[in-house]
Amino acid sequence: MTPNYYSIAQVADILGVSKETLRRWDNNGTLVPEKRGEDNNYRQYHRSQLDRFEQAQLLFNSNWDEEKNITPKRDYGLVELFAGAGGLAIGLDKAGFKSIVHNEIDKHACNTLRKNRPDWKVVEGDITNVDFTPYHGQVDIVSGGFPCQAFSYAGKKLGFEDTRGTMFFEFARAVKETNPKIFIAENVRGLLNHESGQTLEAIKNVIDELGYELVEPRVLKAIFYQVPQKRERLILVGIRKDLADYVEFKWPSPYKRIMTMRDALKKGDLYPEDVPESAGQNYPARKAEILANVPEGGYWRDLPDDLQREYMKKSYFLGGGKTGMARRLAWDEPSLTLTCAPAQKQTERCHPEETRPLTVREYARIQTFPDSWEFTGPLTAQYKQIGNAVPVNLAHAIGRSLIRLLNDIEAINEQSTVIDTLISEPPKPVETEQLAMAL
């Protein structure tokens, strides 16, 4: 059930604005929270105040529950590239896709995939050495998150051959060699404006050249898809041109509320039990002493001035907020975007109440991996695998939309088959007497 009241932090996440912006809106009367509680110091926004914002309308009028029931009409074959530790793969698997092959270069990530899904075919190694032609005609969808690279051809209209040497070229080659009905590629938000938009323009040119219609790319915020983390991913969906005119891709509806660190680590709607214990990194003694002074949800500016200077060193005198430094997460807010190293000074992710980095299983829960999904390799490799992954629940939501798209394509194919049968085998003429009797 959708709550009626929302905190300042929740509204900031829903509307995609900062808390400072909400405070300005409060001061100038644009959006004023209600005073609640016995002392009137607890301020919240009523749902009715948010109805005029498009982002809130999408949340309040979501079709999430209906979309949960989307299932495939038949087995849809999946080829995944740059598979990593399986965030995207698990989500697509939960949606109903059937794995044909997964390619990944990192040995630890490959071992993780094999350990958890021994029935999956995992091809370990450089994608440039993988031939995808044996899968031609067997594949319904190609998926993957190719690393974003500059193409170094500023101002030119790049085609397929011009992108050689980039990982996008390899993604495009796999699509060309397998000829799937659709593809999905995910990337960082920065790809939108990479090299002043020329990188994305080159990608669009190649997709067109390959014979696919690109759905207008969209940045999806993970917090809207049952993920307790402020992570954003750029999603590209392509539909083969012989099918594109007959179907429409519909983006997934958001979940009914924003998940928080409490949802991630405690028993509740997201997980049936508290997060299990697991290995994790530790802070050096002096760092732990300093971070112990940071309040829940705070960062380096919440430290006493002498500790600010000690912790920040020369950065203390530089401009900018540097809000990731000495950052402690908050129970009732989503996590900041996870990085590949939870104790890195520039992107601190300290536990909400204990003075330590997040453990491996805590990391995995924030990315919505199942507790049963085991990670292999040294501790640093496990953090890297989790930090690089697509959140599983985000992938699952997108996967359901892709299943719906393929179901629509399947319905068109079925209809075409019926029409072709009628044309090739027209009904026999009915005798006059039979027709009269029938009438």
C-alpha beads as a LAMMPS data file, in Angstrom:
LAMMPS data file: protein, C-alpha beads

439 atoms
438 bonds

1 atom types
1 bond types

-500.0 500.0 xlo xhi
-500.0 500.0 ylo yhi
-500.0 500.0 zlo zhi

Masses

1 110.0

Atoms # bond

1 1 1 0.000 0.000 0.000
2 1 1 1.363 3.431 -0.944
3 1 1 2.038 5.581 2.161
4 1 1 0.250 8.904 2.603
5 1 1 3.184 10.822 4.069
6 1 1 6.772 11.128 2.833
7 1 1 9.930 12.410 4.487
8 1 1 12.116 15.135 2.997
9 1 1 14.680 12.512 1.979
10 1 1 12.026 10.374 0.272
11 1 1 10.554 13.313 -1.643
12 1 1 14.029 14.373 -2.772
13 1 1 14.547 10.875 -4.200
14 1 1 11.105 10.693 -5.817
15 1 1 11.370 14.095 -7.508
16 1 1 15.065 13.773 -8.321
17 1 1 16.048 16.999 -6.549
18 1 1 18.384 17.735 -3.657
19 1 1 17.278 18.306 -0.073
20 1 1 18.646 21.837 -0.447
21 1 1 16.224 22.427 -3.340
22 1 1 13.334 21.230 -1.170
23 1 1 14.413 23.629 1.565
24 1 1 14.387 26.488 -0.948
25 1 1 10.931 25.441 -2.112
26 1 1 9.842 25.405 1.520
27 1 1 11.168 28.932 2.069
28 1 1 9.594 30.396 -1.059
29 1 1 6.291 28.556 -0.677
30 1 1 6.616 26.303 -3.724
31 1 1 6.269 23.091 -1.707
32 1 1 5.820 23.341 2.062
33 1 1 5.879 20.187 4.222
34 1 1 3.347 19.696 6.995
35 1 1 4.344 19.820 10.666
36 1 1 3.642 16.485 12.312
37 1 1 4.277 14.826 15.643
38 1 1 3.688 16.055 19.179
39 1 1 6.318 18.796 19.039
40 1 1 5.522 19.768 15.416
41 1 1 9.205 19.426 14.567
42 1 1 8.760 16.380 12.376
43 1 1 7.942 17.634 8.895
44 1 1 6.539 15.499 6.076
45 1 1 4.815 15.911 2.726
46 1 1 1.337 14.543 2.138
47 1 1 0.813 12.499 -0.996
48 1 1 -1.696 15.067 -2.316
49 1 1 1.069 17.696 -2.403
50 1 1 3.096 15.571 -4.798
51 1 1 0.337 14.715 -7.273
52 1 1 1.275 17.609 -9.559
53 1 1 4.744 16.180 -10.188
54 1 1 5.081 13.718 -13.063
55 1 1 7.649 11.592 -11.201
56 1 1 5.250 11.145 -8.286
57 1 1 2.311 10.357 -10.579
58 1 1 4.275 7.500 -12.130
59 1 1 4.904 6.102 -8.646
60 1 1 1.328 6.508 -7.421
61 1 1 -0.296 5.121 -10.580
62 1 1 2.089 2.233 -11.136
63 1 1 1.194 -0.992 -12.947
64 1 1 3.948 -2.883 -11.107
65 1 1 1.601 -5.522 -9.657
66 1 1 0.083 -6.279 -13.070
67 1 1 3.503 -6.410 -14.732
68 1 1 4.708 -8.913 -12.130
69 1 1 2.433 -11.454 -13.812
70 1 1 4.060 -11.180 -17.264
71 1 1 5.370 -14.583 -18.355
72 1 1 6.903 -15.716 -21.675
73 1 1 4.694 -17.388 -24.297
74 1 1 7.594 -19.732 -25.038
75 1 1 11.286 -20.082 -24.180
76 1 1 13.150 -16.996 -25.408
77 1 1 16.852 -17.622 -26.035
78 1 1 19.353 -15.198 -24.486
79 1 1 22.973 -14.420 -25.340
80 1 1 24.635 -12.167 -22.794
81 1 1 27.893 -10.267 -23.244
82 1 1 30.080 -8.657 -20.567
83 1 1 28.093 -10.762 -18.098
84 1 1 30.081 -9.938 -14.964
85 1 1 28.880 -11.653 -11.801
86 1 1 25.339 -12.006 -13.103
87 1 1 23.240 -9.020 -11.977
88 1 1 21.615 -8.526 -15.381
89 1 1 21.609 -12.274 -16.058
90 1 1 19.748 -13.154 -12.842
91 1 1 17.128 -10.475 -13.474
92 1 1 16.525 -11.632 -17.039
93 1 1 16.465 -15.251 -15.880
94 1 1 13.817 -14.398 -13.258
95 1 1 11.787 -12.682 -15.979
96 1 1 11.764 -15.942 -17.946
97 1 1 14.627 -15.800 -20.457
98 1 1 16.554 -18.998 -21.177
99 1 1 20.331 -18.765 -21.268
100 1 1 22.139 -19.872 -24.411
101 1 1 25.589 -18.473 -23.606
102 1 1 27.209 -15.896 -21.319
103 1 1 30.551 -14.307 -22.178
104 1 1 32.822 -12.646 -19.619
105 1 1 36.564 -11.962 -19.481
106 1 1 37.067 -11.754 -15.700
107 1 1 37.950 -15.189 -14.306
108 1 1 36.493 -14.566 -10.862
109 1 1 33.166 -13.404 -12.313
110 1 1 33.097 -16.473 -14.580
111 1 1 33.691 -18.739 -11.582
112 1 1 30.849 -16.975 -9.774
113 1 1 28.489 -17.651 -12.697
114 1 1 29.536 -21.306 -12.914
115 1 1 29.238 -21.847 -9.155
116 1 1 25.692 -20.508 -9.010
117 1 1 24.406 -21.676 -12.406
118 1 1 26.312 -24.820 -13.411
119 1 1 23.755 -25.358 -16.207
120 1 1 24.654 -22.066 -17.911
121 1 1 27.189 -22.115 -20.711
122 1 1 29.848 -19.611 -19.639
123 1 1 32.461 -18.701 -22.238
124 1 1 35.435 -17.202 -20.444
125 1 1 37.750 -14.924 -22.391
126 1 1 38.099 -11.844 -24.550
127 1 1 34.939 -11.228 -26.576
128 1 1 37.065 -10.378 -29.624
129 1 1 37.936 -14.088 -29.845
130 1 1 34.345 -15.352 -29.606
131 1 1 32.496 -16.416 -32.775
132 1 1 28.730 -15.951 -32.393
133 1 1 27.719 -17.232 -35.847
134 1 1 26.867 -20.751 -34.508
135 1 1 23.981 -19.140 -32.594
136 1 1 22.460 -17.462 -35.660
137 1 1 18.706 -17.964 -35.722
138 1 1 18.614 -19.417 -32.195
139 1 1 18.649 -16.097 -30.348
140 1 1 15.672 -13.944 -29.396
141 1 1 17.673 -11.354 -27.467
142 1 1 21.276 -10.205 -27.040
143 1 1 22.009 -8.349 -23.809
144 1 1 24.964 -6.753 -22.077
145 1 1 26.651 -3.643 -20.796
146 1 1 29.547 -2.741 -23.073
147 1 1 32.253 -0.434 -21.615
148 1 1 31.874 3.126 -22.882
149 1 1 34.825 4.265 -24.993
150 1 1 35.606 7.262 -27.147
151 1 1 35.580 6.463 -30.860
152 1 1 38.097 9.175 -31.781
153 1 1 36.324 10.213 -34.964
154 1 1 34.816 13.517 -33.885
155 1 1 32.567 15.071 -36.527
156 1 1 32.336 11.979 -38.724
157 1 1 29.243 9.871 -39.312
158 1 1 30.584 6.593 -37.980
159 1 1 29.453 3.211 -39.252
160 1 1 29.938 -0.361 -38.068
161 1 1 33.494 -0.798 -39.393
162 1 1 34.617 2.576 -37.992
163 1 1 33.944 1.436 -34.403
164 1 1 36.418 -1.443 -34.597
165 1 1 38.619 -1.713 -31.548
166 1 1 35.836 -0.695 -29.165
167 1 1 33.716 -2.974 -27.009
168 1 1 30.612 -1.526 -28.623
169 1 1 31.838 -2.897 -31.958
170 1 1 32.003 -6.357 -30.365
171 1 1 28.472 -5.964 -29.005
172 1 1 27.281 -4.886 -32.466
173 1 1 29.154 -7.792 -34.087
174 1 1 27.389 -10.271 -31.787
175 1 1 24.042 -8.761 -32.792
176 1 1 24.975 -8.962 -36.483
177 1 1 26.133 -12.579 -36.206
178 1 1 23.132 -13.839 -34.203
179 1 1 20.342 -11.691 -35.739
180 1 1 18.128 -11.552 -32.602
181 1 1 14.637 -10.072 -32.631
182 1 1 15.653 -7.500 -30.004
183 1 1 18.658 -6.421 -27.998
184 1 1 19.219 -4.540 -24.757
185 1 1 22.383 -2.669 -23.839
186 1 1 23.002 -0.876 -20.557
187 1 1 25.612 1.708 -19.720
188 1 1 26.476 4.609 -17.461
189 1 1 24.405 7.787 -17.655
190 1 1 27.511 9.622 -18.883
191 1 1 27.221 7.937 -22.289
192 1 1 24.419 10.386 -23.115
193 1 1 26.856 13.305 -23.221
194 1 1 30.097 11.429 -23.868
195 1 1 32.226 13.473 -26.300
196 1 1 29.405 16.025 -26.576
197 1 1 26.950 13.317 -27.599
198 1 1 29.038 12.096 -30.548
199 1 1 29.660 8.671 -29.023
200 1 1 25.933 7.971 -28.663
201 1 1 25.319 9.344 -32.161
202 1 1 27.877 6.896 -33.560
203 1 1 26.180 4.067 -31.676
204 1 1 22.802 5.058 -33.147
205 1 1 24.298 5.052 -36.646
206 1 1 25.627 1.532 -36.220
207 1 1 22.339 0.255 -34.788
208 1 1 20.519 1.663 -37.814
209 1 1 23.091 0.112 -40.155
210 1 1 22.601 -3.282 -38.504
211 1 1 18.889 -3.146 -39.286
212 1 1 17.483 -2.276 -35.870
213 1 1 15.133 0.462 -34.690
214 1 1 16.421 2.050 -31.490
215 1 1 13.856 2.914 -28.837
216 1 1 14.650 6.395 -27.499
217 1 1 17.283 5.678 -24.808
218 1 1 16.230 6.292 -21.240
219 1 1 18.064 6.653 -17.916
220 1 1 16.381 4.454 -15.321
221 1 1 16.828 5.207 -11.619
222 1 1 17.198 1.964 -9.672
223 1 1 15.385 3.367 -6.624
224 1 1 12.120 3.233 -8.609
225 1 1 12.467 -0.507 -9.261
226 1 1 12.634 -2.056 -5.788
227 1 1 16.359 -1.354 -5.393
228 1 1 17.582 0.373 -2.188
229 1 1 20.278 2.327 -4.021
230 1 1 20.602 5.617 -5.909
231 1 1 22.043 4.037 -9.029
232 1 1 21.289 5.135 -12.581
233 1 1 21.729 3.164 -15.782
234 1 1 21.245 4.199 -19.393
235 1 1 19.152 1.588 -21.198
236 1 1 19.147 1.047 -24.971
237 1 1 16.572 -1.265 -26.528
238 1 1 16.675 -2.177 -30.219
239 1 1 13.979 -3.934 -32.261
240 1 1 14.722 -5.555 -35.616
241 1 1 13.295 -3.379 -38.393
242 1 1 11.133 -6.103 -39.920
243 1 1 9.294 -6.235 -36.578
244 1 1 9.566 -2.675 -35.262
245 1 1 6.517 -1.267 -37.083
246 1 1 4.198 -3.821 -35.486
247 1 1 5.132 -3.557 -31.799
248 1 1 5.894 -0.958 -29.164
249 1 1 8.288 -1.307 -26.252
250 1 1 6.793 -0.169 -22.956
251 1 1 9.177 0.823 -20.172
252 1 1 8.638 -0.894 -16.807
253 1 1 6.409 0.740 -14.220
254 1 1 8.033 1.859 -10.955
255 1 1 7.561 0.030 -7.677
256 1 1 5.039 1.526 -5.244
257 1 1 7.647 2.931 -2.841
258 1 1 11.332 3.739 -2.405
259 1 1 13.391 1.012 -0.721
260 1 1 15.925 1.993 1.959
261 1 1 18.984 0.619 3.743
262 1 1 16.634 -0.795 6.357
263 1 1 14.857 -2.776 3.630
264 1 1 18.210 -3.992 2.363
265 1 1 19.742 -5.159 5.635
266 1 1 16.764 -5.990 7.844
267 1 1 13.928 -8.502 7.625
268 1 1 11.016 -6.999 5.711
269 1 1 9.443 -6.590 2.275
270 1 1 12.687 -7.085 0.362
271 1 1 14.239 -10.020 2.246
272 1 1 12.663 -12.570 4.632
273 1 1 15.542 -12.380 7.146
274 1 1 18.207 -9.953 8.386
275 1 1 21.340 -9.853 6.259
276 1 1 23.569 -12.885 6.958
277 1 1 27.043 -12.363 8.358
278 1 1 29.906 -12.362 5.879
279 1 1 33.449 -11.191 5.293
280 1 1 34.193 -7.511 4.890
281 1 1 36.999 -4.975 4.858
282 1 1 38.085 -3.012 7.922
283 1 1 39.184 0.573 8.480
284 1 1 42.616 1.452 9.822
285 1 1 42.388 2.329 13.535
286 1 1 42.700 6.137 13.175
287 1 1 40.234 6.268 10.303
288 1 1 37.712 4.321 12.381
289 1 1 38.191 6.760 15.277
290 1 1 37.429 9.714 12.998
291 1 1 34.455 8.104 11.245
292 1 1 32.944 7.191 14.606
293 1 1 32.169 10.919 14.929
294 1 1 30.112 11.053 11.715
295 1 1 26.354 10.868 12.437
296 1 1 23.962 8.621 10.515
297 1 1 23.474 10.060 7.033
298 1 1 26.350 12.517 7.561
299 1 1 29.722 13.104 5.918
300 1 1 33.014 14.938 6.540
301 1 1 31.429 18.357 7.075
302 1 1 29.625 16.928 10.108
303 1 1 32.974 16.323 11.843
304 1 1 34.580 18.827 14.259
305 1 1 36.800 21.246 12.348
306 1 1 40.074 19.730 13.594
307 1 1 39.013 16.273 12.409
308 1 1 37.835 17.707 9.082
309 1 1 41.286 19.104 8.510
310 1 1 43.018 15.900 9.557
311 1 1 40.822 13.657 7.424
312 1 1 40.556 15.824 4.327
313 1 1 44.145 17.120 4.325
314 1 1 44.675 19.400 1.262
315 1 1 41.143 18.695 0.033
316 1 1 39.845 20.685 3.013
317 1 1 40.835 23.900 1.203
318 1 1 39.448 22.942 -2.204
319 1 1 35.990 23.833 -3.512
320 1 1 33.121 21.415 -4.049
321 1 1 31.030 19.364 -1.666
322 1 1 32.950 16.047 -1.869
323 1 1 29.890 14.515 -0.211
324 1 1 31.143 10.965 -0.670
325 1 1 34.059 11.451 1.698
326 1 1 33.655 10.142 5.261
327 1 1 30.070 9.282 4.316
328 1 1 27.880 7.249 6.648
329 1 1 24.718 5.785 5.138
330 1 1 21.255 6.255 6.689
331 1 1 18.796 3.524 7.639
332 1 1 15.746 5.269 6.188
333 1 1 17.298 6.349 2.881
334 1 1 18.582 4.361 -0.098
335 1 1 22.313 3.748 -0.305
336 1 1 24.427 5.963 -2.499
337 1 1 25.666 4.219 -5.662
338 1 1 27.987 1.396 -4.701
339 1 1 31.514 1.478 -6.051
340 1 1 33.997 -1.371 -6.478
341 1 1 35.687 -0.594 -3.146
342 1 1 33.564 0.200 -0.039
343 1 1 36.419 1.726 1.975
344 1 1 37.807 4.046 -0.710
345 1 1 38.232 7.531 0.733
346 1 1 36.589 9.420 -2.138
347 1 1 33.478 7.238 -2.123
348 1 1 33.012 6.136 1.483
349 1 1 30.104 3.793 2.231
350 1 1 30.131 3.371 6.011
351 1 1 27.489 1.240 7.766
352 1 1 24.599 3.323 9.197
353 1 1 25.436 2.644 12.859
354 1 1 28.564 0.491 13.032
355 1 1 31.860 2.144 12.135
356 1 1 32.999 -0.182 9.370
357 1 1 32.663 -0.622 5.603
358 1 1 29.739 -2.661 4.308
359 1 1 30.330 -6.414 4.157
360 1 1 30.114 -8.483 0.973
361 1 1 26.578 -9.692 1.742
362 1 1 25.443 -6.173 2.655
363 1 1 26.880 -4.961 -0.635
364 1 1 25.081 -7.752 -2.472
365 1 1 21.748 -6.947 -0.825
366 1 1 21.959 -3.294 -1.820
367 1 1 22.349 -4.603 -5.388
368 1 1 19.374 -6.960 -4.672
369 1 1 21.298 -10.172 -5.291
370 1 1 19.681 -13.237 -3.674
371 1 1 21.366 -14.325 -0.427
372 1 1 21.948 -17.688 -2.103
373 1 1 24.134 -16.119 -4.825
374 1 1 27.762 -16.797 -3.838
375 1 1 30.713 -14.741 -5.038
376 1 1 34.128 -16.271 -5.702
377 1 1 37.675 -14.971 -5.582
378 1 1 39.500 -12.745 -3.077
379 1 1 37.546 -10.166 -1.093
380 1 1 38.545 -7.275 -3.378
381 1 1 37.352 -9.264 -6.417
382 1 1 34.007 -9.981 -4.751
383 1 1 33.399 -6.302 -4.000
384 1 1 34.368 -5.445 -7.582
385 1 1 31.942 -8.005 -9.038
386 1 1 29.074 -6.658 -6.934
387 1 1 29.924 -2.996 -7.454
388 1 1 30.017 -3.391 -11.249
389 1 1 26.716 -5.267 -11.491
390 1 1 23.315 -4.152 -12.707
391 1 1 20.934 -4.321 -9.705
392 1 1 19.028 -7.589 -10.008
393 1 1 15.576 -6.111 -9.336
394 1 1 16.119 -3.384 -11.927
395 1 1 17.149 -6.048 -14.442
396 1 1 14.082 -8.117 -13.506
397 1 1 11.731 -5.167 -14.110
398 1 1 13.328 -4.434 -17.492
399 1 1 13.247 -8.146 -18.276
400 1 1 9.487 -8.311 -17.810
401 1 1 9.061 -5.437 -20.272
402 1 1 11.272 -7.261 -22.766
403 1 1 9.258 -10.461 -22.308
404 1 1 6.083 -8.471 -22.988
405 1 1 7.688 -7.101 -26.165
406 1 1 8.677 -10.573 -27.375
407 1 1 5.190 -11.886 -26.520
408 1 1 3.753 -9.157 -28.754
409 1 1 6.148 -10.162 -31.529
410 1 1 5.177 -13.807 -31.021
411 1 1 1.479 -12.913 -31.361
412 1 1 2.202 -11.176 -34.672
413 1 1 4.136 -14.206 -35.918
414 1 1 1.255 -16.491 -34.928
415 1 1 -1.205 -14.251 -36.752
416 1 1 1.024 -14.186 -39.841
417 1 1 1.220 -17.988 -39.775
418 1 1 -2.574 -18.272 -39.723
419 1 1 -2.916 -15.815 -42.629
420 1 1 -0.220 -17.629 -44.643
421 1 1 -2.019 -20.938 -44.045
422 1 1 -5.326 -19.495 -45.224
423 1 1 -3.697 -18.120 -48.367
424 1 1 -1.919 -21.372 -49.199
425 1 1 -4.908 -23.551 -48.268
426 1 1 -8.110 -21.623 -49.058
427 1 1 -11.332 -23.173 -47.727
428 1 1 -13.057 -25.554 -50.138
429 1 1 -16.272 -24.301 -51.848
430 1 1 -19.376 -25.278 -49.942
431 1 1 -22.063 -27.065 -51.932
432 1 1 -25.283 -25.128 -52.374
433 1 1 -27.353 -27.603 -50.356
434 1 1 -24.769 -27.683 -47.553
435 1 1 -24.689 -23.909 -47.486
436 1 1 -28.495 -23.734 -47.363
437 1 1 -28.581 -26.271 -44.523
438 1 1 -25.886 -24.348 -42.690
439 1 1 -27.967 -21.200 -43.011

Bonds

1 1 1 2
2 1 2 3
3 1 3 4
4 1 4 5
5 1 5 6
6 1 6 7
7 1 7 8
8 1 8 9
9 1 9 10
10 1 10 11
11 1 11 12
12 1 12 13
13 1 13 14
14 1 14 15
15 1 15 16
16 1 16 17
17 1 17 18
18 1 18 19
19 1 19 20
20 1 20 21
21 1 21 22
22 1 22 23
23 1 23 24
24 1 24 25
25 1 25 26
26 1 26 27
27 1 27 28
28 1 28 29
29 1 29 30
30 1 30 31
31 1 31 32
32 1 32 33
33 1 33 34
34 1 34 35
35 1 35 36
36 1 36 37
37 1 37 38
38 1 38 39
39 1 39 40
40 1 40 41
41 1 41 42
42 1 42 43
43 1 43 44
44 1 44 45
45 1 45 46
46 1 46 47
47 1 47 48
48 1 48 49
49 1 49 50
50 1 50 51
51 1 51 52
52 1 52 53
53 1 53 54
54 1 54 55
55 1 55 56
56 1 56 57
57 1 57 58
58 1 58 59
59 1 59 60
60 1 60 61
61 1 61 62
62 1 62 63
63 1 63 64
64 1 64 65
65 1 65 66
66 1 66 67
67 1 67 68
68 1 68 69
69 1 69 70
70 1 70 71
71 1 71 72
72 1 72 73
73 1 73 74
74 1 74 75
75 1 75 76
76 1 76 77
77 1 77 78
78 1 78 79
79 1 79 80
80 1 80 81
81 1 81 82
82 1 82 83
83 1 83 84
84 1 84 85
85 1 85 86
86 1 86 87
87 1 87 88
88 1 88 89
89 1 89 90
90 1 90 91
91 1 91 92
92 1 92 93
93 1 93 94
94 1 94 95
95 1 95 96
96 1 96 97
97 1 97 98
98 1 98 99
99 1 99 100
100 1 100 101
101 1 101 102
102 1 102 103
103 1 103 104
104 1 104 105
105 1 105 106
106 1 106 107
107 1 107 108
108 1 108 109
109 1 109 110
110 1 110 111
111 1 111 112
112 1 112 113
113 1 113 114
114 1 114 115
115 1 115 116
116 1 116 117
117 1 117 118
118 1 118 119
119 1 119 120
120 1 120 121
121 1 121 122
122 1 122 123
123 1 123 124
124 1 124 125
125 1 125 126
126 1 126 127
127 1 127 128
128 1 128 129
129 1 129 130
130 1 130 131
131 1 131 132
132 1 132 133
133 1 133 134
134 1 134 135
135 1 135 136
136 1 136 137
137 1 137 138
138 1 138 139
139 1 139 140
140 1 140 141
141 1 141 142
142 1 142 143
143 1 143 144
144 1 144 145
145 1 145 146
146 1 146 147
147 1 147 148
148 1 148 149
149 1 149 150
150 1 150 151
151 1 151 152
152 1 152 153
153 1 153 154
154 1 154 155
155 1 155 156
156 1 156 157
157 1 157 158
158 1 158 159
159 1 159 160
160 1 160 161
161 1 161 162
162 1 162 163
163 1 163 164
164 1 164 165
165 1 165 166
166 1 166 167
167 1 167 168
168 1 168 169
169 1 169 170
170 1 170 171
171 1 171 172
172 1 172 173
173 1 173 174
174 1 174 175
175 1 175 176
176 1 176 177
177 1 177 178
178 1 178 179
179 1 179 180
180 1 180 181
181 1 181 182
182 1 182 183
183 1 183 184
184 1 184 185
185 1 185 186
186 1 186 187
187 1 187 188
188 1 188 189
189 1 189 190
190 1 190 191
191 1 191 192
192 1 192 193
193 1 193 194
194 1 194 195
195 1 195 196
196 1 196 197
197 1 197 198
198 1 198 199
199 1 199 200
200 1 200 201
201 1 201 202
202 1 202 203
203 1 203 204
204 1 204 205
205 1 205 206
206 1 206 207
207 1 207 208
208 1 208 209
209 1 209 210
210 1 210 211
211 1 211 212
212 1 212 213
213 1 213 214
214 1 214 215
215 1 215 216
216 1 216 217
217 1 217 218
218 1 218 219
219 1 219 220
220 1 220 221
221 1 221 222
222 1 222 223
223 1 223 224
224 1 224 225
225 1 225 226
226 1 226 227
227 1 227 228
228 1 228 229
229 1 229 230
230 1 230 231
231 1 231 232
232 1 232 233
233 1 233 234
234 1 234 235
235 1 235 236
236 1 236 237
237 1 237 238
238 1 238 239
239 1 239 240
240 1 240 241
241 1 241 242
242 1 242 243
243 1 243 244
244 1 244 245
245 1 245 246
246 1 246 247
247 1 247 248
248 1 248 249
249 1 249 250
250 1 250 251
251 1 251 252
252 1 252 253
253 1 253 254
254 1 254 255
255 1 255 256
256 1 256 257
257 1 257 258
258 1 258 259
259 1 259 260
260 1 260 261
261 1 261 262
262 1 262 263
263 1 263 264
264 1 264 265
265 1 265 266
266 1 266 267
267 1 267 268
268 1 268 269
269 1 269 270
270 1 270 271
271 1 271 272
272 1 272 273
273 1 273 274
274 1 274 275
275 1 275 276
276 1 276 277
277 1 277 278
278 1 278 279
279 1 279 280
280 1 280 281
281 1 281 282
282 1 282 283
283 1 283 284
284 1 284 285
285 1 285 286
286 1 286 287
287 1 287 288
288 1 288 289
289 1 289 290
290 1 290 291
291 1 291 292
292 1 292 293
293 1 293 294
294 1 294 295
295 1 295 296
296 1 296 297
297 1 297 298
298 1 298 299
299 1 299 300
300 1 300 301
301 1 301 302
302 1 302 303
303 1 303 304
304 1 304 305
305 1 305 306
306 1 306 307
307 1 307 308
308 1 308 309
309 1 309 310
310 1 310 311
311 1 311 312
312 1 312 313
313 1 313 314
314 1 314 315
315 1 315 316
316 1 316 317
317 1 317 318
318 1 318 319
319 1 319 320
320 1 320 321
321 1 321 322
322 1 322 323
323 1 323 324
324 1 324 325
325 1 325 326
326 1 326 327
327 1 327 328
328 1 328 329
329 1 329 330
330 1 330 331
331 1 331 332
332 1 332 333
333 1 333 334
334 1 334 335
335 1 335 336
336 1 336 337
337 1 337 338
338 1 338 339
339 1 339 340
340 1 340 341
341 1 341 342
342 1 342 343
343 1 343 344
344 1 344 345
345 1 345 346
346 1 346 347
347 1 347 348
348 1 348 349
349 1 349 350
350 1 350 351
351 1 351 352
352 1 352 353
353 1 353 354
354 1 354 355
355 1 355 356
356 1 356 357
357 1 357 358
358 1 358 359
359 1 359 360
360 1 360 361
361 1 361 362
362 1 362 363
363 1 363 364
364 1 364 365
365 1 365 366
366 1 366 367
367 1 367 368
368 1 368 369
369 1 369 370
370 1 370 371
371 1 371 372
372 1 372 373
373 1 373 374
374 1 374 375
375 1 375 376
376 1 376 377
377 1 377 378
378 1 378 379
379 1 379 380
380 1 380 381
381 1 381 382
382 1 382 383
383 1 383 384
384 1 384 385
385 1 385 386
386 1 386 387
387 1 387 388
388 1 388 389
389 1 389 390
390 1 390 391
391 1 391 392
392 1 392 393
393 1 393 394
394 1 394 395
395 1 395 396
396 1 396 397
397 1 397 398
398 1 398 399
399 1 399 400
400 1 400 401
401 1 401 402
402 1 402 403
403 1 403 404
404 1 404 405
405 1 405 406
406 1 406 407
407 1 407 408
408 1 408 409
409 1 409 410
410 1 410 411
411 1 411 412
412 1 412 413
413 1 413 414
414 1 414 415
415 1 415 416
416 1 416 417
417 1 417 418
418 1 418 419
419 1 419 420
420 1 420 421
421 1 421 422
422 1 422 423
423 1 423 424
424 1 424 425
425 1 425 426
426 1 426 427
427 1 427 428
428 1 428 429
429 1 429 430
430 1 430 431
431 1 431 432
432 1 432 433
433 1 433 434
434 1 434 435
435 1 435 436
436 1 436 437
437 1 437 438
438 1 438 439
